[in-house]
Amino acid sequence: MRDQKERVETIESIMKNEFRHALAVNLITQEQHDNYLQELNELTSYIYERYKDSFTFRAEDWRKINNYYEKIVTLDFVRDYIKEGLEYSWLIEM
């Protein structure tokens, strides 16, 4: 099993790049970009703070992560290969 922190960092990086791409090709507005980024930052900050010494996730945190994932994959501007990569990074080891 991959390190949980590595998975979260990978997901964070992928989504920041996807939001930046969507903004660059005018699929989302600057305000939407900022809101998506803020939500991602809140989730990752929460996880980093809660698990700074141990990355054994609790069930409620898996639900929080999974809810975020489910929201992301419904967004039209997120490319299919990104969704597939997220599924691999996020859910395969849950």
C-alpha positions in Angstrom: 0.0 0.0 0.0 1.3 3.4 -0.9 1.9 5.9 1.8 -1.3 7.9 2.5 0.5 11.2 2.6 2.0 10.5 -0.9 -1.5 9.7 -2.2 -2.9 13.0 -0.8 0.0 15.0 -2.2 -0.5 13.4 -5.6 -4.2 14.1 -5.6 -3.6 17.7 -4.5 -1.1 18.2 -7.3 -3.3 16.6 -10.0 -6.3 18.7 -9.0 -4.4 22.0 -8.8 -3.1 21.3 -12.3 -6.6 20.4 -13.6 -8.1 23.6 -12.1 -5.3 25.7 -13.6 -5.9 24.0 -17.0 -9.6 24.6 -16.9 -9.1 28.2 -16.1 -6.5 28.6 -18.9 -8.8 27.3 -21.6 -11.8 29.2 -20.2 -13.8 26.2 -18.9 -14.2 27.9 -15.6 -14.0 31.5 -14.3 -11.4 32.9 -12.0 -13.9 32.8 -9.2 -14.8 29.2 -9.8 -11.1 28.3 -9.9 -10.5 30.1 -6.6 -13.5 28.3 -5.0 -12.4 24.9 -6.2 -8.8 25.6 -5.0 -10.1 26.8 -1.6 -12.1 23.6 -1.1 -9.2 21.5 -2.1 -6.9 23.4 0.3 -9.3 23.1 3.1 -9.5 19.3 2.7 -5.8 18.8 2.3 -4.9 21.2 5.2 -7.3 19.3 7.4 -5.8 16.0 6.5 -2.2 17.2 6.8 -2.9 18.7 10.2 -4.9 15.7 11.5 -2.4 13.2 10.3 0.9 15.0 10.6 2.3 12.2 12.8 0.3 9.2 11.5 -1.4 8.6 8.3 -3.9 5.9 9.4 -7.2 7.4 8.3 -10.3 7.1 10.3 -13.6 6.1 8.6 -15.1 9.6 8.8 -12.1 11.0 7.0 -12.3 8.4 4.3 -15.9 9.5 3.8 -14.8 13.1 3.6 -12.2 12.3 1.0 -14.6 10.1 -0.9 -17.3 12.8 -0.9 -14.8 15.2 -2.4 -13.8 12.6 -5.0 -17.4 12.0 -6.0 -17.9 15.8 -6.4 -14.9 16.2 -8.6 -15.8 13.4 -11.0 -19.1 15.0 -11.7 -17.5 18.2 -12.9 -17.8 18.6 -16.7 -14.4 20.3 -17.1 -12.4 17.5 -15.4 -10.9 15.4 -18.2 -11.7 11.7 -18.3 -8.0 10.6 -17.9 -7.8 12.7 -14.8 -10.9 11.1 -13.4 -9.3 7.7 -14.1 -6.1 8.7 -12.4 -7.9 10.0 -9.4 -9.8 6.7 -9.2 -6.5 4.8 -9.2 -4.9 7.1 -6.6 -7.8 7.7 -4.4 -10.1 4.7 -4.3 -8.1 1.7 -5.3 -6.6 1.4 -1.8 -9.6 2.4 0.2 
